């Protein structure tokens, strides 16, 4: 939801809330194959008039026809200018090289990313399973971003086609609402003397063969690799997945079915409420005041929010690199059930390191912010006990979703950061070279500790204690 308040609302508190059909967090469901639900437009309230000027359908009260016509002229001109500006901006953006960490950049530089991961793991070349993992998770990232891009483009296209407005004098609107009349999209609190108007952006149709193809492909990837996108308990989004293509699927892949939705009764017309202190102006001055003092800024702000969509999602880029790193460890070095803190700590550190080496510290921090993670879970440090962290296949669903489980990722990653800080930034490839002297099926944490002792005088116990300080005894 996007919220804005007209600039002239200081003398007339009237909150205007826009409900786009597609917004971050909601667009994927709306972009399922099929047609979005559209409620039939309700007839105007009693005593209201309608007319169409300059292609804009207007609803207004008697005596406001000329004001509606003047405002429709401005809205139609704004539509043309916004569409032209958006087309220019999109053309300029398409001429730019792929943004760092975008799907296009990660596909173009696939070999470099795999080499960066391999360099940290002491691998001369990625394993076949690593390559499959990278491609599958990147494919999921790309399909998700394509859906996002298509959704926002469709939203922007419709946003530049405002074709309805509803014009109200505040005094009349308040009088009607206080009398108990129900006016779709409007509410008023007589105690605070504040009102709110609620409206939908121009309706978006999602009947599109390309969207259907992308959604079905993404559904297959979700099935094959257990992809999940959900809201994190602490806010934001959580992306998860696992390379399960070598496991027997538990069920057949089902194509996405047609979308179903409940028709939204919220009005689609842009609500324009005239403040009491402007109502006495001549109609020409009133039209300019209503437009320039609130409506234009409101539409510009919303239009900018639609246009400024980032070309990359650092968290999804991290997931590609994390899973590719982890599968390299499991496939080539270490499959024991006591691997968890080491395996996931390395799998978090390596994406940060690869991105830092390719794109700099700021980009690396966007992929994995170790300080933020540690701060978020500082209260659980004494409970982390990383050596007792079970492998994911040994956890229940409840354990997997617990806050302690998420905290352990942060503390395990900190342990690997400390290993690099104390023993040198080349410590991981040296460590894996020692681990690699043992067959993967025989590697345990004891193997890792013996390998560590050969390359560093420090004790892993001390590093783990520093990463997640135990409670004082």
C-alpha distance (Angstrom), angle and dihedral (degrees) to the residues before:
residue distance angle dihedral
X1 . . .
X2 3.79 . .
X3 3.80 117.7 .
X4 3.78 128.2 -164.7
X5 3.80 136.8 163.5
X6 3.79 122.7 -144.4
X7 3.78 112.1 -109.3
X8 3.83 90.7 -127.7
X9 3.81 91.3 56.4
X10 3.80 93.2 100.2
X11 3.76 89.3 91.3
X12 3.78 92.9 33.0
X13 3.80 117.9 33.3
X14 3.79 103.7 -149.1
X15 3.78 116.3 151.0
X16 3.80 116.9 -148.9
X17 3.80 117.0 -155.5
X18 3.80 123.5 -172.2
X19 3.79 121.8 -156.9
X20 3.83 110.8 -159.9
X21 3.78 113.8 -162.0
X22 3.80 88.2 -134.6
X23 3.78 121.3 41.9
X24 3.79 133.2 146.2
X25 3.77 109.5 -68.6
X26 3.80 93.3 20.9
X27 3.77 106.3 53.0
X28 3.81 98.4 83.1
X29 3.78 93.0 61.6
X30 3.78 90.7 46.0
X31 3.80 91.9 50.5
X32 3.79 94.9 59.3
X33 3.82 111.9 123.0
X34 3.76 112.1 -80.9
X35 3.77 136.8 52.7
X36 3.76 126.9 -55.5
X37 3.77 116.7 -117.0
X38 3.78 117.0 -102.3
X39 3.75 123.3 -167.5
X40 3.79 117.8 -141.9
X41 3.79 110.1 -102.0
X42 3.80 110.5 -105.3
X43 3.80 118.8 -122.9
X44 3.83 114.6 -101.2
X45 3.81 118.3 -89.0
X46 3.82 116.4 -91.9
X47 3.77 114.0 -72.3
X48 3.80 94.3 19.8
X49 3.80 124.9 123.5
X50 3.80 132.4 -147.6
X51 3.79 132.8 -155.9
X52 3.80 138.8 155.3
X53 3.80 120.3 -122.5
X54 3.82 124.1 176.1
X55 3.79 90.0 -11.6
X56 3.84 92.0 -54.6
X57 3.81 117.0 120.9
X58 3.80 106.8 -139.7
X59 3.79 132.0 -165.5
X60 3.81 116.9 -164.5
X61 3.79 145.4 144.4
X62 3.82 125.2 -97.1
X63 3.79 110.7 -73.6
X64 3.82 94.4 28.7
X65 3.80 98.5 86.4
X66 3.81 95.6 105.3
X67 3.81 91.5 46.0
X68 3.80 89.7 51.2
X69 3.80 90.3 49.8
X70 3.82 93.0 50.6
X71 3.78 92.5 47.9
X72 3.80 91.6 47.9
X73 3.83 89.1 55.4
X74 3.81 88.9 56.5
X75 3.78 94.1 44.0
X76 3.80 93.1 49.8
X77 3.82 90.8 49.1
X78 3.80 90.3 47.9
X79 3.81 90.0 52.5
X80 3.80 91.8 53.8
X81 3.81 93.8 46.1
X82 3.81 93.6 46.0
X83 3.81 92.7 49.8
X84 3.81 91.6 49.6
X85 3.82 92.8 46.5
X86 3.79 92.1 48.5
X87 3.80 91.9 49.6
X88 3.81 90.1 51.3
X89 3.81 92.0 48.3
X90 3.81 92.6 48.7
X91 3.80 91.8 49.4
X92 3.81 90.5 50.7
X93 3.82 91.7 48.0
X94 3.79 92.9 49.9
X95 3.83 90.0 56.8
X96 3.80 92.5 57.8
X97 3.82 121.8 94.7
X98 3.82 115.8 -102.6
X99 3.79 111.8 -73.7
X100 3.81 117.3 -111.8
X101 3.81 112.0 -88.4
X102 3.79 92.6 11.6
X103 3.81 116.5 132.5
X104 3.81 90.3 -108.7
X105 3.81 92.5 52.3
X106 3.79 92.8 46.0
X107 3.79 90.8 49.2
X108 3.81 93.6 46.8
X109 3.81 91.2 49.2
X110 3.80 96.8 36.2
X111 3.81 92.5 129.6
X112 3.81 92.3 50.9
X113 3.81 93.6 50.4
X114 3.79 92.1 47.4
X115 3.81 90.2 47.0
X116 3.81 90.2 50.5
X117 3.79 91.1 52.9
X118 3.79 91.3 43.7
X119 3.78 91.6 50.5
X120 3.80 91.2 57.2
X121 3.81 92.0 46.0
X122 3.80 94.4 46.5
X123 3.81 92.4 -115.9
X124 3.80 120.4 146.5
X125 3.81 89.9 -154.8
X126 3.82 134.7 4.9
X127 3.77 116.2 -94.2
X128 3.82 117.0 -112.8
X129 3.78 89.4 -110.9
X130 3.81 90.5 53.0
X131 3.79 90.1 52.8
X132 3.79 91.0 49.3
X133 3.79 90.0 48.1
X134 3.82 94.2 49.4
X135 3.79 92.4 48.4
X136 3.80 95.2 46.1
X137 3.80 95.6 47.3
X138 3.80 91.2 43.3
X139 3.80 89.2 50.0
X140 3.80 89.6 53.2
X141 3.82 90.2 48.3
X142 3.79 91.3 48.9
X143 3.81 94.4 48.0
X144 3.79 90.9 48.6
X145 3.80 92.5 50.0
X146 3.81 91.0 45.8
X147 3.78 90.0 55.1
X148 3.79 89.9 47.2
X149 3.79 92.0 49.5
X150 3.79 93.6 46.6
X151 3.78 91.1 47.1
X152 3.79 93.4 51.5
X153 3.79 92.5 44.4
X154 3.78 90.3 52.7
X155 3.79 90.3 47.0
X156 3.81 91.1 48.8
X157 3.80 91.7 48.1
X158 3.78 91.4 54.3
X159 3.79 92.8 40.4
X160 3.79 88.4 60.4
X161 3.81 89.9 54.9
X162 3.79 103.7 64.0
X163 3.76 103.2 167.0
X164 3.81 104.2 163.5
X165 3.76 134.7 59.8
X166 3.79 134.3 173.2
X167 3.80 116.1 -151.2
X168 3.80 120.5 -158.7
X169 3.78 136.6 174.3
X170 3.78 105.9 -135.3
X171 3.81 95.7 -133.2
X172 3.81 92.0 53.2
X173 3.80 92.7 44.9
X174 3.81 93.3 50.0
X175 3.82 91.7 46.3
X176 3.79 91.7 53.0
X177 3.80 94.4 46.0
X178 3.81 93.5 46.1
X179 3.79 89.6 52.3
X180 3.79 88.9 59.4
X181 3.80 98.0 -103.5
X182 3.80 113.0 151.6
X183 3.80 111.5 -133.0
X184 3.81 112.7 -178.7
X185 3.79 111.4 -116.5
X186 3.82 96.9 13.8
X187 3.80 132.6 96.3
X188 3.80 133.7 169.7
X189 3.81 134.1 -164.2
X190 3.84 109.7 -150.6
X191 3.82 91.0 -164.8
X192 3.80 96.6 58.0
X193 3.83 92.2 24.2
X194 3.78 88.7 -134.4
X195 3.77 126.0 132.8
X196 3.78 135.3 -162.3
X197 3.78 132.3 -154.6
X198 3.78 119.0 -158.0
X199 3.80 121.8 -164.7
X200 3.78 143.4 160.9
X201 3.74 125.3 -120.5
X202 3.80 114.9 -115.7
X203 3.80 108.2 -60.6
X204 3.79 117.8 -91.5
X205 3.77 121.6 -144.0
X206 3.80 114.1 -152.1
X207 3.79 101.7 -170.8
X208 3.77 98.0 130.6
X209 3.81 129.8 139.6
X210 3.80 93.2 -149.9
X211 3.80 91.0 54.6
X212 3.80 90.4 50.0
X213 3.81 90.5 51.3
X214 3.81 93.2 49.1
X215 3.80 93.6 46.5
X216 3.80 93.0 50.2
X217 3.80 92.0 47.4
X218 3.77 90.7 49.2
X219 3.80 91.6 48.9
X220 3.80 89.2 55.7
X221 3.80 91.0 50.3
X222 3.80 90.1 49.3
X223 3.79 89.1 53.0
X224 3.80 96.2 45.5
X225 3.79 97.2 43.5
X226 3.81 103.5 26.8
X227 3.81 92.8 -118.6
X228 3.77 115.8 -176.1
X229 3.79 131.7 -179.6
X230 3.78 115.1 -170.7
X231 3.77 142.4 149.3
X232 3.78 112.5 -85.9
X233 3.78 117.4 -125.5
X234 3.81 90.4 -121.9
X235 3.80 93.5 47.3
X236 3.78 133.4 -87.2
X237 3.78 124.2 59.3
X238 3.78 133.6 -52.6
X239 3.79 121.8 -150.6
X240 3.77 119.2 -164.7
X241 3.77 137.5 170.6
X242 3.77 144.9 144.1
X243 3.75 134.9 -145.0
X244 3.79 99.0 -111.5
X245 3.79 101.1 149.5
X246 3.80 90.9 112.8
X247 3.78 91.2 54.7
X248 3.79 123.9 84.0
X249 3.82 108.7 -99.0
X250 3.79 113.1 -116.4
X251 3.79 93.7 -143.3
X252 3.76 141.8 9.8
X253 3.76 119.2 -88.5
X254 3.78 109.8 -102.5
X255 3.79 119.0 -155.0
X256 3.75 116.5 -124.0
X257 3.77 112.0 -90.7
X258 3.79 128.0 -137.9
X259 3.75 116.1 -66.4
X260 3.77 118.4 -105.3
X261 3.75 123.4 -163.4
X262 3.76 139.3 166.8
X263 3.81 111.5 -112.5
X264 3.79 110.5 -104.2
X265 3.82 111.5 -128.0
X266 3.81 92.8 -164.8
X267 3.82 110.2 120.3
X268 3.77 117.8 -106.0
X269 3.80 96.5 -151.6
X270 3.81 117.9 105.9
X271 3.84 104.5 -113.8
X272 3.80 116.6 -133.4
X273 3.82 113.8 -173.1
X274 3.81 115.7 -169.6
X275 3.83 113.0 -139.7
X276 3.77 117.8 -127.8
X277 3.82 92.4 -118.5
X278 3.81 91.4 58.3
X279 3.79 99.1 41.4
X280 3.82 94.3 90.6
X281 3.80 96.4 56.6
X282 3.81 121.0 110.7
X283 3.79 109.7 -92.4
X284 3.81 95.9 -106.7
X285 3.81 92.8 50.4
X286 3.80 90.6 42.7
X287 3.80 92.3 54.2
X288 3.79 91.1 50.9
X289 3.82 92.6 45.9
X290 3.80 94.4 48.6
X291 3.80 91.2 47.3
X292 3.79 102.4 41.1
X293 3.82 98.3 36.2
X294 3.76 96.6 54.5
X295 3.78 122.8 -18.1
X296 3.81 98.2 62.7
X297 3.81 93.2 48.4
X298 3.80 91.4 46.4
X299 3.80 93.0 51.9
X300 3.81 92.7 43.5
X301 3.79 91.8 51.6
X302 3.79 92.5 49.9
X303 3.79 92.5 44.2
X304 3.79 91.4 52.9
X305 3.81 91.7 50.2
X306 3.79 89.0 54.5
X307 3.80 94.2 47.0
X308 3.81 99.0 45.2
X309 3.80 99.1 72.4
X310 3.81 114.9 147.6
X311 3.82 115.3 -118.5
X312 3.81 92.0 -141.1
X313 3.78 137.2 47.1
X314 3.83 107.4 -151.5
X315 3.80 92.2 -162.0
X316 3.79 92.9 56.7
X317 3.80 89.9 44.5
X318 3.80 87.7 52.9
X319 3.80 90.5 51.6
X320 3.82 90.9 55.9
X321 3.79 91.6 51.8
X322 3.81 96.0 39.0
X323 3.80 95.0 53.6
X324 3.81 92.5 42.9
X325 3.80 89.5 52.3
X326 3.78 94.0 46.1
X327 3.78 94.2 48.7
X328 3.81 89.4 50.2
X329 3.81 89.9 56.5
X330 3.81 94.5 45.7
X331 3.80 94.5 41.6
X332 3.79 98.0 46.4
X333 3.80 109.3 21.3
X334 3.76 124.5 9.0
X335 3.81 132.7 25.8
X336 3.80 101.5 154.9
X337 3.79 120.8 128.1
X338 3.82 90.7 -122.4
X339 3.83 91.3 62.5
X340 3.81 98.8 93.7
X341 3.79 105.8 104.5
X342 3.79 93.7 39.8
X343 3.79 96.7 42.8
X344 3.81 96.9 46.2
X345 3.78 93.6 38.2
X346 3.80 90.7 55.2
X347 3.82 91.1 42.0
X348 3.82 89.5 57.0
X349 3.79 96.2 42.0
X350 3.80 97.2 48.1
X351 3.86 96.1 58.5
X352 3.80 88.6 50.2
X353 3.80 90.3 49.1
X354 3.82 95.5 45.6
X355 3.81 91.6 49.1
X356 3.79 92.3 45.4
X357 3.78 91.6 52.0
X358 3.82 91.7 47.5
X359 3.79 104.1 35.2
X360 3.80 109.5 12.3
X361 3.79 138.6 -105.0
X362 3.81 97.6 -61.2
X363 3.80 93.0 55.0
X364 3.81 90.1 45.6
X365 3.79 90.8 53.0
X366 3.81 90.4 51.7
X367 3.80 88.1 55.7
X368 3.80 96.4 46.0
X369 3.80 124.0 0.0
X370 3.79 104.2 -166.2
X371 3.81 94.5 -177.5
X372 3.79 92.4 52.9
X373 3.80 91.3 46.9
X374 3.79 93.2 50.4
X375 3.79 91.8 46.7
X376 3.77 91.5 50.2
X377 3.79 93.1 54.8
X378 3.82 101.9 29.5
X379 3.80 91.6 119.7
X380 3.83 90.4 62.0
X381 3.81 98.6 51.4
X382 3.80 93.8 103.4
X383 3.81 91.0 51.6
X384 3.80 97.1 46.5
X385 3.84 97.2 89.7
X386 3.80 91.5 174.0
X387 3.79 95.8 -163.0
X388 3.80 89.1 62.8
X389 3.81 94.3 50.2
X390 3.83 104.7 120.3
X391 3.79 123.7 -136.0
X392 3.80 112.9 -95.5
X393 3.81 92.8 -110.7
X394 3.80 88.5 58.9
X395 3.81 95.0 52.6
X396 3.78 128.8 94.7
X397 3.80 119.2 -126.5
X398 3.80 88.3 -107.0
X399 3.82 92.0 53.2
X400 3.78 91.4 47.0
X401 3.82 92.0 55.0
X402 3.80 95.6 43.7
X403 3.77 122.5 116.4
X404 3.81 90.2 -125.9
X405 3.79 90.1 58.4
X406 3.81 90.5 53.0
X407 3.80 90.3 46.3
X408 3.78 91.6 54.2
X409 3.80 90.1 60.0
X410 3.80 88.8 59.5
X411 3.81 95.5 46.9
X412 3.82 92.9 44.5
X413 3.79 89.3 51.4
X414 3.79 90.4 49.3
X415 3.80 88.9 54.1
X416 3.81 90.0 56.5
X417 3.81 91.3 45.8
X418 3.82 87.9 53.5
X419 3.80 91.6 48.2
X420 3.80 88.8 56.6
X421 3.78 94.3 42.6
X422 3.81 93.7 50.7
X423 3.81 102.2 35.3
X424 3.81 102.0 31.9
X425 3.79 134.7 -89.6
X426 3.80 91.1 -86.8
X427 3.79 92.1 59.2
X428 3.81 97.8 105.0
X429 3.81 98.5 56.8
X430 3.81 89.0 44.9
X431 3.80 90.7 49.4
X432 3.80 93.7 47.9
X433 3.80 90.4 48.7
X434 3.80 87.8 59.9
X435 3.81 93.8 42.8
X436 3.81 89.2 49.9
X437 3.79 90.9 65.4
X438 3.83 86.7 76.2
X439 3.80 123.7 66.4
X440 3.85 110.9 -103.5
X441 3.79 94.4 -120.2
X442 3.80 90.0 56.7
X443 3.80 98.6 45.6
X444 3.81 116.6 112.2
X445 3.78 135.2 162.7
X446 3.77 87.2 -87.5
X447 3.81 87.9 60.2
X448 3.80 90.2 51.0
X449 3.80 92.0 49.9
X450 3.81 92.6 49.6
X451 3.81 89.6 49.3
X452 3.81 89.6 49.5
X453 3.80 92.0 51.6
X454 3.80 89.8 56.6
X455 3.80 93.0 57.4
X456 3.81 103.0 31.9
X457 3.83 137.6 32.7
X458 3.82 89.8 -146.2
X459 3.79 121.9 100.5
X460 3.78 119.8 -121.2
X461 3.81 88.6 -142.4
X462 3.80 89.6 62.4
X463 3.81 92.1 48.5
X464 3.80 92.0 49.4
X465 3.80 90.4 48.7
X466 3.80 90.6 51.3
X467 3.80 91.9 47.4
X468 3.80 93.8 50.4
X469 3.82 108.4 15.3
X470 3.82 110.7 -148.1
X471 3.78 120.9 -129.9
X472 3.82 113.5 -84.0
X473 3.78 113.9 -99.5
